[in-house]
Amino acid sequence: MTKKKPPHELSFVQKMARIAQSGVGKKDIPSYHKPVGELMQLDERIRYMLGLVNQPSRTPGNMLFFVIYDIESNKVRTQVAKYLLRMGCFRVQRSVYLADIDSAKYQRIRSDLTEIQSYYENNDSILVVPISVDLLKSMRVIGKSIDVDIIMKTKNTLFF
């Protein structure tokens, strides 16, 4: 009796190519979808982001960047979300990720997402936005009463 070989593990790009070939995502009708993973509370997400910028020293050669997407197809959107999490990106909002990873991984993410986008004829968009530590420090939250200055410990109190 011969053993069956385990199936070859497909890369993210190969998996997405097969999904595109099957026709999924071309005319996929948007509907309610369960997001990949649960989001932490907003204050916890902000603490995580600010923890990146308040480190005494960052890893040399790392890139700090956001990945932001607007993808209609539930299947494609879910696969992209899982991919970003596997690659070490942190989910800030449902379609916004922040990463602080080495330049080679940054280039791979950009390359893979560019290739995936080319498989579909759609109006989707994926933005990969490099950001500086100083710009992230100047972040403000609109819509929730969270004092970013207190979290960052930048608020000063004067006593007379």
Secondary structure, DSSP 8 states (H G I E B T S, - for coil): -----------HHHHHHHHHHTTTTTS--------SS----HHHHHHHHHHHHTSSS--TTEEEEEEEEE---HHHHHHHHHHHHHTT-EEEETTEEEEEEEHHHHHHHHHHHHHHHHT--SS-EEEEEE--HHHHHT----SS---HHHHHT-------
